[in-house]
Amino acid sequence: MKLVTYSLDGAISIGITDGQGVANLTERLSLRPRTMIDLIENWEPLRQEVVEISAFPQPLAEVRLLAPIPRPG
């Protein structure tokens, strides 16, 4: 599995992919991270939730992958 930032219908989201589909992490995780930086900053309390994800409902072919961190600084 890989962490991704992606665009779908004009909305930018963070997710995790198994190479075939994507799970939206903002919708799935308890702390609702909106950016990859939010996820990284809250990794310890969210790690187990991420590891337990086994459904990737959005087909990878339907999203546009973006840079994981748009403006690294």
C-alpha positions, 0 to 999 in steps of 0.5 A: 500500500502507498499513501497518495494525494489525488484529484477526483472531480476537481476535489483534492484528497489524500488516500491510500492505494493498493495499486488497483483502487484508492481509499479516501483517508479523510473520510475513513480516519477518525481525525479527518486529516485533510492534507498529507502534512496533517496525516504525517503530523498525526501519524502515531494515533492514526497508524493502526487505522490506516493499516486496518484499511482493506477496501479500496472502493475508488478505482485508481484509473478514475483518479489523477495522482498528484505530488504527495506534498504539493509544496514541500517546505 
